[in-house]
Amino acid sequence: MKMYFSRNPNPRLAVAVARYLNAEVDFEFASPRAPDQGSRYLSLNPNLLLPILERPGKPLWEAYAIACWFSRDAGSNFWRTDDDEPEMIRWISWGKENFVKACDMVHWERGTKQRYGIGPCDQAMVEEGLRQFHVAARILEAELSARTWLVGNSVSFADFRMGTFLPFNDAARLPIDDYPSLRRWYGQLEDIGAWQNPFDGLSAPDLPPLPD
């Protein structure tokens, strides 16, 4: 098997899951949307987006699906399959439309657009993203003040997914330190080697630097 990845948030998430679960998979850095590269990847993912898992049979794309597959293949409950499964799905669904969405909005303006020269930072979008961040962070703060992880007593995909954009907070500058339980929870993720440095030992060019 081979997983095509980049250092961007969702591919990073998929690589972190694979490394955490000690998946038997090869990794290859890819740029499906680079000039003259599309034809190579179109049959693997018609969206030309990463991550992509090339495996026997049909290739798999989208980080959620790939994380689920790795967890099932490893016989792990990282992707919950017991009575906690609805709780996990609740958090990954809520996160996508709330906390993760807010982090993405701010990171897009302060990080991605600046790294790739897409355009100036839209301060109005930053402010809206920060507003949504605070609304969602207050909910997470209340929840995490009474629990160690989002689901049960151990890390799950819900935690990895909720934290997708936080490794890029040097660019986004989200005020997570305003929320002690949220900060403590994310510190636990940072203590997991596969999360802290999923690209350890892999050939993967650094992201373009942020402009001064």
Beta strands, then each sheet from edge to edge (+ up, - down):
strand 1: 2-5
strand 2: 26-29
strand 3: 52-54
strand 4: 60-61
sheet 1: 2+ 1+ 3- 4+
end
